[in-house]
Amino acid sequence: MKVSLFTTCLIDMFQSDVGKATVEVLERLGCEIDFPKAQVCCGQPAYNSGYVKESKEAMKNMMKAFEHAEYIVSPSGSCVSMFKEYPHVFKDDPVWEPKAKALANKTYEFTQFIVDVLNVTDVGAKLKGKATYHTSCHMTRLLGVKDAPFTLLQQVEGLQVEQLPNAHNCCGFGGTFSVKMGQISEQMVDEKVKHIEETEANYLIGADCGCLMNIGGRIDRKGKPVRVMHIAEVLNSR
């Protein structure tokens, strides 16, 4: 099965190990990975800030970059949900709406692809310790991927997963929200860190790098002994 990898800006610039782990897990599951070099930002930051016209150029570039793809997989529920928004953005455009629909229909979040397309629930991962999982807003509320991460984590040998109190609450990142509303964002992430501490987890796991960067930064500043991991890194643990 041929898979085109959509890495996202944050992975490309800050968390390349997540991209590597994603590739290694998919390759072990029999996928042939392609990386379209023309890919850039999906346009989400500009689009969510109200710059719809300007963001369309980035979106068009992404549609052209992945036009050849059989399946598109990304370790970011947030960015995948942006791809799913493209048909709405280009509604009634005779040229770009069909391309937007084609892109959206073949794009999957990493765990969603493993469970729902490859029909795999156990990737043979091993990680000893106690973990809790942060459910990101875009992935659960917009993309609708809720169960796949837990299905995979339950099969990780040696890992005990604890329910995160008030898991549905936002971590305070929200893209540009954390910049524009810094003081509010700080209070939100402090609350999230408090709940993580309550679980006594060794690991905080998530599937969106923006959330993990935000929470991980706060954990680091507070000197808490919790390791932050993307779920791709967990599933790549042997």
mmCIF file of the C-alpha atoms, coordinates in Angstrom:
data_MODEL
# 
_entry.id   MODEL 
# 
loop_
_atom_site.group_PDB 
_atom_site.id 
_atom_site.type_symbol 
_atom_site.label_atom_id 
_atom_site.label_alt_id 
_atom_site.label_comp_id 
_atom_site.label_asym_id 
_atom_site.label_entity_id 
_atom_site.label_seq_id 
_atom_site.pdbx_PDB_ins_code 
_atom_site.Cartn_x 
_atom_site.Cartn_y 
_atom_site.Cartn_z 
_atom_site.occupancy 
_atom_site.B_iso_or_equiv 
_atom_site.pdbx_formal_charge 
_atom_site.auth_seq_id 
_atom_site.auth_comp_id 
_atom_site.auth_asym_id 
_atom_site.auth_atom_id 
_atom_site.pdbx_PDB_model_num 
ATOM 1   C CA . MET A 1 1   ? 0.000   0.000  0.000   1.00 0.00 ? 1   MET A CA 1 
ATOM 2   C CA . LYS A 1 2   ? 1.425   3.383  -1.024  1.00 0.00 ? 2   LYS A CA 1 
ATOM 3   C CA . VAL A 1 3   ? 1.183   6.179  1.528   1.00 0.00 ? 3   VAL A CA 1 
ATOM 4   C CA . SER A 1 4   ? 2.124   9.821  1.043   1.00 0.00 ? 4   SER A CA 1 
ATOM 5   C CA . LEU A 1 5   ? 3.337   11.398 4.264   1.00 0.00 ? 5   LEU A CA 1 
ATOM 6   C CA . PHE A 1 6   ? 2.020   14.827 5.257   1.00 0.00 ? 6   PHE A CA 1 
ATOM 7   C CA . THR A 1 7   ? 4.498   15.892 7.941   1.00 0.00 ? 7   THR A CA 1 
ATOM 8   C CA . THR A 1 8   ? 3.104   19.325 8.967   1.00 0.00 ? 8   THR A CA 1 
ATOM 9   C CA . CYS A 1 9   ? 5.088   22.447 9.861   1.00 0.00 ? 9   CYS A CA 1 
ATOM 10  C CA . LEU A 1 10  ? 5.683   21.657 13.525  1.00 0.00 ? 10  LEU A CA 1 
ATOM 11  C CA . ILE A 1 11  ? 7.111   18.214 12.803  1.00 0.00 ? 11  ILE A CA 1 
ATOM 12  C CA . ASP A 1 12  ? 9.236   19.553 9.970   1.00 0.00 ? 12  ASP A CA 1 
ATOM 13  C CA . MET A 1 13  ? 10.702  22.371 12.070  1.00 0.00 ? 13  MET A CA 1 
ATOM 14  C CA . PHE A 1 14  ? 10.615  21.183 15.683  1.00 0.00 ? 14  PHE A CA 1 
ATOM 15  C CA . GLN A 1 15  ? 9.768   17.487 16.077  1.00 0.00 ? 15  GLN A CA 1 
ATOM 16  C CA . SER A 1 16  ? 11.356  15.546 13.257  1.00 0.00 ? 16  SER A CA 1 
ATOM 17  C CA . ASP A 1 17  ? 11.584  12.427 15.454  1.00 0.00 ? 17  ASP A CA 1 
ATOM 18  C CA . VAL A 1 18  ? 7.790   12.174 15.290  1.00 0.00 ? 18  VAL A CA 1 
ATOM 19  C CA . GLY A 1 19  ? 7.964   12.103 11.498  1.00 0.00 ? 19  GLY A CA 1 
ATOM 20  C CA . LYS A 1 20  ? 10.641  9.409  11.595  1.00 0.00 ? 20  LYS A CA 1 
ATOM 21  C CA . ALA A 1 21  ? 8.623   7.309  14.030  1.00 0.00 ? 21  ALA A CA 1 
ATOM 22  C CA . THR A 1 22  ? 5.537   7.638  11.824  1.00 0.00 ? 22  THR A CA 1 
ATOM 23  C CA . VAL A 1 23  ? 7.453   6.382  8.799   1.00 0.00 ? 23  VAL A CA 1 
ATOM 24  C CA . GLU A 1 24  ? 9.046   3.482  10.677  1.00 0.00 ? 24  GLU A CA 1 
ATOM 25  C CA . VAL A 1 25  ? 5.734   2.266  12.113  1.00 0.00 ? 25  VAL A CA 1 
ATOM 26  C CA . LEU A 1 26  ? 3.958   2.441  8.750   1.00 0.00 ? 26  LEU A CA 1 
ATOM 27  C CA . GLU A 1 27  ? 6.821   0.694  6.967   1.00 0.00 ? 27  GLU A CA 1 
ATOM 28  C CA . ARG A 1 28  ? 6.738   -2.172 9.473   1.00 0.00 ? 28  ARG A CA 1 
ATOM 29  C CA . LEU A 1 29  ? 3.029   -2.484 8.725   1.00 0.00 ? 29  LEU A CA 1 
ATOM 30  C CA . GLY A 1 30  ? 3.805   -2.968 5.034   1.00 0.00 ? 30  GLY A CA 1 
ATOM 31  C CA . CYS A 1 31  ? 3.339   0.559  3.678   1.00 0.00 ? 31  CYS A CA 1 
ATOM 32  C CA . GLU A 1 32  ? 5.511   2.119  0.992   1.00 0.00 ? 32  GLU A CA 1 
ATOM 33  C CA . ILE A 1 33  ? 6.132   5.733  2.009   1.00 0.00 ? 33  ILE A CA 1 
ATOM 34  C CA . ASP A 1 34  ? 6.321   8.668  -0.366  1.00 0.00 ? 34  ASP A CA 1 
ATOM 35  C CA . PHE A 1 35  ? 7.253   12.204 0.721   1.00 0.00 ? 35  PHE A CA 1 
ATOM 36  C CA . PRO A 1 36  ? 6.043   14.946 -1.649  1.00 0.00 ? 36  PRO A CA 1 
ATOM 37  C CA . LYS A 1 37  ? 8.732   17.617 -1.429  1.00 0.00 ? 37  LYS A CA 1 
ATOM 38  C CA . ALA A 1 38  ? 6.392   20.368 -2.646  1.00 0.00 ? 38  ALA A CA 1 
ATOM 39  C CA . GLN A 1 39  ? 4.313   20.235 0.541   1.00 0.00 ? 39  GLN A CA 1 
ATOM 40  C CA . VAL A 1 40  ? 4.257   23.324 2.736   1.00 0.00 ? 40  VAL A CA 1 
ATOM 41  C CA . CYS A 1 41  ? 1.837   24.635 5.389   1.00 0.00 ? 41  CYS A CA 1 
ATOM 42  C CA . CYS A 1 42  ? -1.770  23.491 5.036   1.00 0.00 ? 42  CYS A CA 1 
ATOM 43  C CA . GLY A 1 43  ? -2.915  27.095 5.540   1.00 0.00 ? 43  GLY A CA 1 
ATOM 44  C CA . GLN A 1 44  ? -4.569  26.568 8.901   1.00 0.00 ? 44  GLN A CA 1 
ATOM 45  C CA . PRO A 1 45  ? -2.908  29.396 10.915  1.00 0.00 ? 45  PRO A CA 1 
ATOM 46  C CA . ALA A 1 46  ? -3.788  32.023 8.310   1.00 0.00 ? 46  ALA A CA 1 
ATOM 47  C CA . TYR A 1 47  ? -7.260  30.565 7.693   1.00 0.00 ? 47  TYR A CA 1 
ATOM 48  C CA . ASN A 1 48  ? -8.152  30.463 11.392  1.00 0.00 ? 48  ASN A CA 1 
ATOM 49  C CA . SER A 1 49  ? -6.923  34.046 11.752  1.00 0.00 ? 49  SER A CA 1 
ATOM 50  C CA . GLY A 1 50  ? -9.356  35.233 9.098   1.00 0.00 ? 50  GLY A CA 1 
ATOM 51  C CA . TYR A 1 51  ? -6.963  35.454 6.153   1.00 0.00 ? 51  TYR A CA 1 
ATOM 52  C CA . VAL A 1 52  ? -9.021  33.173 3.940   1.00 0.00 ? 52  VAL A CA 1 
ATOM 53  C CA . LYS A 1 53  ? -7.956  34.621 0.594   1.00 0.00 ? 53  LYS A CA 1 
ATOM 54  C CA . GLU A 1 54  ? -4.268  34.470 1.483   1.00 0.00 ? 54  GLU A CA 1 
ATOM 55  C CA . SER A 1 55  ? -4.496  30.920 2.872   1.00 0.00 ? 55  SER A CA 1 
ATOM 56  C CA . LYS A 1 56  ? -5.994  29.592 -0.366  1.00 0.00 ? 56  LYS A CA 1 
ATOM 57  C CA . GLU A 1 57  ? -2.630  29.788 -2.133  1.00 0.00 ? 57  GLU A CA 1 
ATOM 58  C CA . ALA A 1 58  ? -1.090  27.409 0.395   1.00 0.00 ? 58  ALA A CA 1 
ATOM 59  C CA . MET A 1 59  ? -4.112  25.115 0.087   1.00 0.00 ? 59  MET A CA 1 
ATOM 60  C CA . LYS A 1 60  ? -3.839  24.994 -3.695  1.00 0.00 ? 60  LYS A CA 1 
ATOM 61  C CA . ASN A 1 61  ? -0.178  24.121 -3.396  1.00 0.00 ? 61  ASN A CA 1 
ATOM 62  C CA . MET A 1 62  ? -1.009  21.228 -1.076  1.00 0.00 ? 62  MET A CA 1 
ATOM 63  C CA . MET A 1 63  ? -3.673  19.893 -3.420  1.00 0.00 ? 63  MET A CA 1 
ATOM 64  C CA . LYS A 1 64  ? -1.165  19.881 -6.263  1.00 0.00 ? 64  LYS A CA 1 
ATOM 65  C CA . ALA A 1 65  ? 1.571   18.350 -4.099  1.00 0.00 ? 65  ALA A CA 1 
ATOM 66  C CA . PHE A 1 66  ? -0.617  15.397 -3.069  1.00 0.00 ? 66  PHE A CA 1 
ATOM 67  C CA . GLU A 1 67  ? -2.623  15.000 -6.259  1.00 0.00 ? 67  GLU A CA 1 
ATOM 68  C CA . HIS A 1 68  ? -0.812  11.760 -7.109  1.00 0.00 ? 68  HIS A CA 1 
ATOM 69  C CA . ALA A 1 69  ? -1.343  10.190 -3.656  1.00 0.00 ? 69  ALA A CA 1 
ATOM 70  C CA . GLU A 1 70  ? -3.260  6.966  -3.065  1.00 0.00 ? 70  GLU A CA 1 
ATOM 71  C CA . TYR A 1 71  ? -3.488  7.589  0.684   1.00 0.00 ? 71  TYR A CA 1 
ATOM 72  C CA . ILE A 1 72  ? -2.314  10.617 2.666   1.00 0.00 ? 72  ILE A CA 1 
ATOM 73  C CA . VAL A 1 73  ? -1.376  10.071 6.309   1.00 0.00 ? 73  VAL A CA 1 
ATOM 74  C CA . SER A 1 74  ? -0.361  12.647 8.887   1.00 0.00 ? 74  SER A CA 1 
ATOM 75  C CA . PRO A 1 75  ? 0.564   12.364 12.589  1.00 0.00 ? 75  PRO A CA 1 
ATOM 76  C CA . SER A 1 76  ? -1.523  15.460 13.303  1.00 0.00 ? 76  SER A CA 1 
ATOM 77  C CA . GLY A 1 77  ? -5.277  15.383 13.747  1.00 0.00 ? 77  GLY A CA 1 
ATOM 78  C CA . SER A 1 78  ? -5.393  19.169 13.602  1.00 0.00 ? 78  SER A CA 1 
ATOM 79  C CA . CYS A 1 79  ? -3.767  19.441 10.178  1.00 0.00 ? 79  CYS A CA 1 
ATOM 80  C CA . VAL A 1 80  ? -5.792  16.528 8.810   1.00 0.00 ? 80  VAL A CA 1 
ATOM 81  C CA . SER A 1 81  ? -8.959  18.303 9.932   1.00 0.00 ? 81  SER A CA 1 
ATOM 82  C CA . MET A 1 82  ? -7.787  21.320 7.900   1.00 0.00 ? 82  MET A CA 1 
ATOM 83  C CA . PHE A 1 83  ? -7.551  19.136 4.789   1.00 0.00 ? 83  PHE A CA 1 
ATOM 84  C CA . LYS A 1 84  ? -11.115 18.047 5.490   1.00 0.00 ? 84  LYS A CA 1 
ATOM 85  C CA . GLU A 1 85  ? -12.114 21.736 5.533   1.00 0.00 ? 85  GLU A CA 1 
ATOM 86  C CA . TYR A 1 86  ? -10.825 22.369 2.002   1.00 0.00 ? 86  TYR A CA 1 
ATOM 87  C CA . PRO A 1 87  ? -14.094 21.363 0.236   1.00 0.00 ? 87  PRO A CA 1 
ATOM 88  C CA . HIS A 1 88  ? -15.923 24.001 2.279   1.00 0.00 ? 88  HIS A CA 1 
ATOM 89  C CA . VAL A 1 89  ? -13.302 26.644 1.508   1.00 0.00 ? 89  VAL A CA 1 
ATOM 90  C CA . PHE A 1 90  ? -13.495 25.968 -2.239  1.00 0.00 ? 90  PHE A CA 1 
ATOM 91  C CA . LYS A 1 91  ? -17.237 25.313 -2.403  1.00 0.00 ? 91  LYS A CA 1 
ATOM 92  C CA . ASP A 1 92  ? -18.705 26.076 -5.853  1.00 0.00 ? 92  ASP A CA 1 
ATOM 93  C CA . ASP A 1 93  ? -15.271 26.565 -7.380  1.00 0.00 ? 93  ASP A CA 1 
ATOM 94  C CA . PRO A 1 94  ? -15.488 24.461 -10.576 1.00 0.00 ? 94  PRO A CA 1 
ATOM 95  C CA . VAL A 1 95  ? -11.743 23.807 -10.668 1.00 0.00 ? 95  VAL A CA 1 
ATOM 96  C CA . TRP A 1 96  ? -10.694 23.488 -7.039  1.00 0.00 ? 96  TRP A CA 1 
ATOM 97  C CA . GLU A 1 97  ? -13.730 22.017 -5.256  1.00 0.00 ? 97  GLU A CA 1 
ATOM 98  C CA . PRO A 1 98  ? -13.328 18.601 -6.945  1.00 0.00 ? 98  PRO A CA 1 
ATOM 99  C CA . LYS A 1 99  ? -9.609  18.634 -6.102  1.00 0.00 ? 99  LYS A CA 1 
ATOM 100 C CA . ALA A 1 100 ? -10.389 19.597 -2.513  1.00 0.00 ? 100 ALA A CA 1 
ATOM 101 C CA . LYS A 1 101 ? -12.871 16.738 -2.147  1.00 0.00 ? 101 LYS A CA 1 
ATOM 102 C CA . ALA A 1 102 ? -10.411 14.258 -3.628  1.00 0.00 ? 102 ALA A CA 1 
ATOM 103 C CA . LEU A 1 103 ? -7.719  15.374 -1.179  1.00 0.00 ? 103 LEU A CA 1 
ATOM 104 C CA . ALA A 1 104 ? -10.036 15.239 1.832   1.00 0.00 ? 104 ALA A CA 1 
ATOM 105 C CA . ASN A 1 105 ? -11.370 11.790 0.969   1.00 0.00 ? 105 ASN A CA 1 
ATOM 106 C CA . LYS A 1 106 ? -7.938  10.145 0.903   1.00 0.00 ? 106 LYS A CA 1 
ATOM 107 C CA . THR A 1 107 ? -6.453  11.843 3.977   1.00 0.00 ? 107 THR A CA 1 
ATOM 108 C CA . TYR A 1 108 ? -6.212  10.125 7.364   1.00 0.00 ? 108 TYR A CA 1 
ATOM 109 C CA . GLU A 1 109 ? -4.790  10.836 10.784  1.00 0.00 ? 109 GLU A CA 1 
ATOM 110 C CA . PHE A 1 110 ? -2.022  8.379  11.736  1.00 0.00 ? 110 PHE A CA 1 
ATOM 111 C CA . THR A 1 111 ? -3.900  6.256  14.304  1.00 0.00 ? 111 THR A CA 1 
ATOM 112 C CA . GLN A 1 112 ? -7.110  6.426  12.293  1.00 0.00 ? 112 GLN A CA 1 
ATOM 113 C CA . PHE A 1 113 ? -5.294  5.015  9.277   1.00 0.00 ? 113 PHE A CA 1 
ATOM 114 C CA . ILE A 1 114 ? -3.746  2.150  11.238  1.00 0.00 ? 114 ILE A CA 1 
ATOM 115 C CA . VAL A 1 115 ? -6.981  1.059  12.886  1.00 0.00 ? 115 VAL A CA 1 
ATOM 116 C CA . ASP A 1 116 ? -9.617  1.868  10.254  1.00 0.00 ? 116 ASP A CA 1 
ATOM 117 C CA . VAL A 1 117 ? -7.720  1.322  6.986   1.00 0.00 ? 117 VAL A CA 1 
ATOM 118 C CA . LEU A 1 118 ? -4.988  -1.190 7.812   1.00 0.00 ? 118 LEU A CA 1 
ATOM 119 C CA . ASN A 1 119 ? -7.266  -2.924 10.359  1.00 0.00 ? 119 ASN A CA 1 
ATOM 120 C CA . VAL A 1 120 ? -4.395  -3.255 12.837  1.00 0.00 ? 120 VAL A CA 1 
ATOM 121 C CA . THR A 1 121 ? -4.824  -2.828 16.589  1.00 0.00 ? 121 THR A CA 1 
ATOM 122 C CA . ASP A 1 122 ? -1.482  -4.185 17.830  1.00 0.00 ? 122 ASP A CA 1 
ATOM 123 C CA . VAL A 1 123 ? 1.712   -2.869 16.235  1.00 0.00 ? 123 VAL A CA 1 
ATOM 124 C CA . GLY A 1 124 ? 3.991   -4.819 18.566  1.00 0.00 ? 124 GLY A CA 1 
ATOM 125 C CA . ALA A 1 125 ? 5.093   -1.824 20.639  1.00 0.00 ? 125 ALA A CA 1 
ATOM 126 C CA . LYS A 1 126 ? 6.604   -2.099 24.121  1.00 0.00 ? 126 LYS A CA 1 
ATOM 127 C CA . LEU A 1 127 ? 6.864   0.679  26.712  1.00 0.00 ? 127 LEU A CA 1 
ATOM 128 C CA . LYS A 1 128 ? 6.976   0.114  30.459  1.00 0.00 ? 128 LYS A CA 1 
ATOM 129 C CA . GLY A 1 129 ? 5.312   2.599  32.766  1.00 0.00 ? 129 GLY A CA 1 
ATOM 130 C CA . LYS A 1 130 ? 2.173   4.571  33.473  1.00 0.00 ? 130 LYS A CA 1 
ATOM 131 C CA . ALA A 1 131 ? 0.779   6.991  30.901  1.00 0.00 ? 131 ALA A CA 1 
ATOM 132 C CA . THR A 1 132 ? -2.106  9.346  30.394  1.00 0.00 ? 132 THR A CA 1 
ATOM 133 C CA . TYR A 1 133 ? -3.452  10.601 27.073  1.00 0.00 ? 133 TYR A CA 1 
ATOM 134 C CA . HIS A 1 134 ? -4.383  14.135 26.021  1.00 0.00 ? 134 HIS A CA 1 
ATOM 135 C CA . THR A 1 135 ? -7.309  14.252 23.576  1.00 0.00 ? 135 THR A CA 1 
ATOM 136 C CA . SER A 1 136 ? -6.737  17.264 21.352  1.00 0.00 ? 136 SER A CA 1 
ATOM 137 C CA . CYS A 1 137 ? -9.687  19.445 20.383  1.00 0.00 ? 137 CYS A CA 1 
ATOM 138 C CA . HIS A 1 138 ? -9.343  19.388 16.596  1.00 0.00 ? 138 HIS A CA 1 
ATOM 139 C CA . MET A 1 139 ? -8.726  15.659 16.401  1.00 0.00 ? 139 MET A CA 1 
ATOM 140 C CA . THR A 1 140 ? -11.695 14.677 18.540  1.00 0.00 ? 140 THR A CA 1 
ATOM 141 C CA . ARG A 1 141 ? -14.228 17.438 17.913  1.00 0.00 ? 141 ARG A CA 1 
ATOM 142 C CA . LEU A 1 142 ? -13.579 18.350 14.284  1.00 0.00 ? 142 LEU A CA 1 
ATOM 143 C CA . LEU A 1 143 ? -12.026 15.207 12.824  1.00 0.00 ? 143 LEU A CA 1 
ATOM 144 C CA . GLY A 1 144 ? -14.034 12.836 15.031  1.00 0.00 ? 144 GLY A CA 1 
ATOM 145 C CA . VAL A 1 145 ? -11.137 10.484 15.813  1.00 0.00 ? 145 VAL A CA 1 
ATOM 146 C CA . LYS A 1 146 ? -11.622 9.430  19.426  1.00 0.00 ? 146 LYS A CA 1 
ATOM 147 C CA . ASP A 1 147 ? -11.178 5.685  19.873  1.00 0.00 ? 147 ASP A CA 1 
ATOM 148 C CA . ALA A 1 148 ? -8.270  4.761  17.584  1.00 0.00 ? 148 ALA A CA 1 
ATOM 149 C CA . PRO A 1 149 ? -5.467  6.098  19.833  1.00 0.00 ? 149 PRO A CA 1 
ATOM 150 C CA . PHE A 1 150 ? -6.798  4.240  22.874  1.00 0.00 ? 150 PHE A CA 1 
ATOM 151 C CA . THR A 1 151 ? -7.301  1.057  20.859  1.00 0.00 ? 151 THR A CA 1 
ATOM 152 C CA . LEU A 1 152 ? -3.618  1.093  19.923  1.00 0.00 ? 152 LEU A CA 1 
ATOM 153 C CA . LEU A 1 153 ? -2.310  2.161  23.332  1.00 0.00 ? 153 LEU A CA 1 
ATOM 154 C CA . GLN A 1 154 ? -4.193  -0.661 25.061  1.00 0.00 ? 154 GLN A CA 1 
ATOM 155 C CA . GLN A 1 155 ? -2.045  -3.137 23.136  1.00 0.00 ? 155 GLN A CA 1 
ATOM 156 C CA . VAL A 1 156 ? 1.330   -1.587 24.026  1.00 0.00 ? 156 VAL A CA 1 
ATOM 157 C CA . GLU A 1 157 ? 3.115   -4.165 26.163  1.00 0.00 ? 157 GLU A CA 1 
ATOM 158 C CA . GLY A 1 158 ? 3.996   -2.904 29.647  1.00 0.00 ? 158 GLY A CA 1 
ATOM 159 C CA . LEU A 1 159 ? 2.030   0.346  29.379  1.00 0.00 ? 159 LEU A CA 1 
ATOM 160 C CA . GLN A 1 160 ? -0.671  1.235  31.891  1.00 0.00 ? 160 GLN A CA 1 
ATOM 161 C CA . VAL A 1 161 ? -2.968  3.996  30.608  1.00 0.00 ? 161 VAL A CA 1 
ATOM 162 C CA . GLU A 1 162 ? -4.733  6.167  33.185  1.00 0.00 ? 162 GLU A CA 1 
ATOM 163 C CA . GLN A 1 163 ? -7.757  8.328  32.402  1.00 0.00 ? 163 GLN A CA 1 
ATOM 164 C CA . LEU A 1 164 ? -6.860  12.031 32.354  1.00 0.00 ? 164 LEU A CA 1 
ATOM 165 C CA . PRO A 1 165 ? -9.267  14.090 34.499  1.00 0.00 ? 165 PRO A CA 1 
ATOM 166 C CA . ASN A 1 166 ? -11.232 16.620 32.437  1.00 0.00 ? 166 ASN A CA 1 
ATOM 167 C CA . ALA A 1 167 ? -9.581  15.216 29.330  1.00 0.00 ? 167 ALA A CA 1 
ATOM 168 C CA . HIS A 1 168 ? -12.054 17.082 27.114  1.00 0.00 ? 168 HIS A CA 1 
ATOM 169 C CA . ASN A 1 169 ? -10.687 20.463 28.208  1.00 0.00 ? 169 ASN A CA 1 
ATOM 170 C CA . CYS A 1 170 ? -8.435  22.380 25.802  1.00 0.00 ? 170 CYS A CA 1 
ATOM 171 C CA . CYS A 1 171 ? -4.761  22.627 26.750  1.00 0.00 ? 171 CYS A CA 1 
ATOM 172 C CA . GLY A 1 172 ? -4.708  26.318 25.838  1.00 0.00 ? 172 GLY A CA 1 
ATOM 173 C CA . PHE A 1 173 ? -2.686  26.061 22.644  1.00 0.00 ? 173 PHE A CA 1 
ATOM 174 C CA . GLY A 1 174 ? -5.270  26.648 19.931  1.00 0.00 ? 174 GLY A CA 1 
ATOM 175 C CA . GLY A 1 175 ? -2.637  27.822 17.440  1.00 0.00 ? 175 GLY A CA 1 
ATOM 176 C CA . THR A 1 176 ? -2.629  31.610 17.418  1.00 0.00 ? 176 THR A CA 1 
ATOM 177 C CA . PHE A 1 177 ? -4.850  31.669 20.531  1.00 0.00 ? 177 PHE A CA 1 
ATOM 178 C CA . SER A 1 178 ? -1.829  30.931 22.734  1.00 0.00 ? 178 SER A CA 1 
ATOM 179 C CA . VAL A 1 179 ? -0.098  33.980 21.259  1.00 0.00 ? 179 VAL A CA 1 
ATOM 180 C CA . LYS A 1 180 ? -3.019  36.389 21.236  1.00 0.00 ? 180 LYS A CA 1 
ATOM 181 C CA . MET A 1 181 ? -4.428  35.287 24.598  1.00 0.00 ? 181 MET A CA 1 
ATOM 182 C CA . GLY A 1 182 ? -1.243  34.330 26.398  1.00 0.00 ? 182 GLY A CA 1 
ATOM 183 C CA . GLN A 1 183 ? -2.427  34.853 29.968  1.00 0.00 ? 183 GLN A CA 1 
ATOM 184 C CA . ILE A 1 184 ? -5.602  32.819 29.448  1.00 0.00 ? 184 ILE A CA 1 
ATOM 185 C CA . SER A 1 185 ? -3.638  30.119 27.624  1.00 0.00 ? 185 SER A CA 1 
ATOM 186 C CA . GLU A 1 186 ? -1.210  29.913 30.551  1.00 0.00 ? 186 GLU A CA 1 
ATOM 187 C CA . GLN A 1 187 ? -4.035  29.287 33.007  1.00 0.00 ? 187 GLN A CA 1 
ATOM 188 C CA . MET A 1 188 ? -5.485  26.592 30.779  1.00 0.00 ? 188 MET A CA 1 
ATOM 189 C CA . VAL A 1 189 ? -2.217  24.717 30.347  1.00 0.00 ? 189 VAL A CA 1 
ATOM 190 C CA . ASP A 1 190 ? -1.491  24.988 34.085  1.00 0.00 ? 190 ASP A CA 1 
ATOM 191 C CA . GLU A 1 191 ? -4.838  23.285 34.741  1.00 0.00 ? 191 GLU A CA 1 
ATOM 192 C CA . LYS A 1 192 ? -3.941  20.579 32.226  1.00 0.00 ? 192 LYS A CA 1 
ATOM 193 C CA . VAL A 1 193 ? -0.556  19.967 33.886  1.00 0.00 ? 193 VAL A CA 1 
ATOM 194 C CA . LYS A 1 194 ? -2.274  19.755 37.283  1.00 0.00 ? 194 LYS A CA 1 
ATOM 195 C CA . HIS A 1 195 ? -4.574  17.006 36.022  1.00 0.00 ? 195 HIS A CA 1 
ATOM 196 C CA . ILE A 1 196 ? -1.648  15.152 34.458  1.00 0.00 ? 196 ILE A CA 1 
ATOM 197 C CA . GLU A 1 197 ? 0.097   15.190 37.841  1.00 0.00 ? 197 GLU A CA 1 
ATOM 198 C CA . GLU A 1 198 ? -3.017  13.728 39.471  1.00 0.00 ? 198 GLU A CA 1 
ATOM 199 C CA . THR A 1 199 ? -2.673  10.583 37.351  1.00 0.00 ? 199 THR A CA 1 
ATOM 200 C CA . GLU A 1 200 ? 0.937   10.047 38.576  1.00 0.00 ? 200 GLU A CA 1 
ATOM 201 C CA . ALA A 1 201 ? 1.827   9.194  34.986  1.00 0.00 ? 201 ALA A CA 1 
ATOM 202 C CA . ASN A 1 202 ? 5.391   8.768  33.747  1.00 0.00 ? 202 ASN A CA 1 
ATOM 203 C CA . TYR A 1 203 ? 4.323   9.718  30.235  1.00 0.00 ? 203 TYR A CA 1 
ATOM 204 C CA . LEU A 1 204 ? 1.951   12.200 28.689  1.00 0.00 ? 204 LEU A CA 1 
ATOM 205 C CA . ILE A 1 205 ? 0.933   10.957 25.245  1.00 0.00 ? 205 ILE A CA 1 
ATOM 206 C CA . GLY A 1 206 ? -0.865  12.870 22.528  1.00 0.00 ? 206 GLY A CA 1 
ATOM 207 C CA . ALA A 1 207 ? -1.417  12.918 18.768  1.00 0.00 ? 207 ALA A CA 1 
ATOM 208 C CA . ASP A 1 208 ? -1.085  16.623 17.967  1.00 0.00 ? 208 ASP A CA 1 
ATOM 209 C CA . CYS A 1 209 ? 2.338   18.249 18.123  1.00 0.00 ? 209 CYS A CA 1 
ATOM 210 C CA . GLY A 1 210 ? 0.962   21.712 18.865  1.00 0.00 ? 210 GLY A CA 1 
ATOM 211 C CA . CYS A 1 211 ? -0.689  20.487 22.046  1.00 0.00 ? 211 CYS A CA 1 
ATOM 212 C CA . LEU A 1 212 ? 2.351   18.471 23.039  1.00 0.00 ? 212 LEU A CA 1 
ATOM 213 C CA . MET A 1 213 ? 4.673   21.418 22.466  1.00 0.00 ? 213 MET A CA 1 
ATOM 214 C CA . ASN A 1 214 ? 2.453   23.618 24.616  1.00 0.00 ? 214 ASN A CA 1 
ATOM 215 C CA . ILE A 1 215 ? 1.957   21.129 27.447  1.00 0.00 ? 215 ILE A CA 1 
ATOM 216 C CA . GLY A 1 216 ? 5.525   19.877 27.258  1.00 0.00 ? 216 GLY A CA 1 
ATOM 217 C CA . GLY A 1 217 ? 6.886   23.388 27.497  1.00 0.00 ? 217 GLY A CA 1 
ATOM 218 C CA . ARG A 1 218 ? 4.879   24.049 30.625  1.00 0.00 ? 218 ARG A CA 1 
ATOM 219 C CA . ILE A 1 219 ? 5.873   20.715 32.181  1.00 0.00 ? 219 ILE A CA 1 
ATOM 220 C CA . ASP A 1 220 ? 9.516   21.540 31.490  1.00 0.00 ? 220 ASP A CA 1 
ATOM 221 C CA . ARG A 1 221 ? 9.268   25.040 32.991  1.00 0.00 ? 221 ARG A CA 1 
ATOM 222 C CA . LYS A 1 222 ? 7.662   23.633 36.121  1.00 0.00 ? 222 LYS A CA 1 
ATOM 223 C CA . GLY A 1 223 ? 10.296  20.899 36.382  1.00 0.00 ? 223 GLY A CA 1 
ATOM 224 C CA . LYS A 1 224 ? 7.793   18.046 36.443  1.00 0.00 ? 224 LYS A CA 1 
ATOM 225 C CA . PRO A 1 225 ? 9.130   14.483 35.927  1.00 0.00 ? 225 PRO A CA 1 
ATOM 226 C CA . VAL A 1 226 ? 6.801   13.612 33.063  1.00 0.00 ? 226 VAL A CA 1 
ATOM 227 C CA . ARG A 1 227 ? 8.051   12.622 29.621  1.00 0.00 ? 227 ARG A CA 1 
ATOM 228 C CA . VAL A 1 228 ? 5.967   13.978 26.738  1.00 0.00 ? 228 VAL A CA 1 
ATOM 229 C CA . MET A 1 229 ? 5.619   11.623 23.756  1.00 0.00 ? 229 MET A CA 1 
ATOM 230 C CA . HIS A 1 230 ? 3.715   11.651 20.492  1.00 0.00 ? 230 HIS A CA 1 
ATOM 231 C CA . ILE A 1 231 ? 1.740   8.455  20.008  1.00 0.00 ? 231 ILE A CA 1 
ATOM 232 C CA . ALA A 1 232 ? 3.837   7.635  16.932  1.00 0.00 ? 232 ALA A CA 1 
ATOM 233 C CA . GLU A 1 233 ? 6.922   7.531  19.161  1.00 0.00 ? 233 GLU A CA 1 
ATOM 234 C CA . VAL A 1 234 ? 5.118   5.259  21.625  1.00 0.00 ? 234 VAL A CA 1 
ATOM 235 C CA . LEU A 1 235 ? 4.004   2.887  18.868  1.00 0.00 ? 235 LEU A CA 1 
ATOM 236 C CA . ASN A 1 236 ? 7.578   2.839  17.562  1.00 0.00 ? 236 ASN A CA 1 
ATOM 237 C CA . SER A 1 237 ? 8.980   1.767  20.952  1.00 0.00 ? 237 SER A CA 1 
ATOM 238 C CA . ARG A 1 238 ? 10.368  -1.751 20.881  1.00 0.00 ? 238 ARG A CA 1 
# 
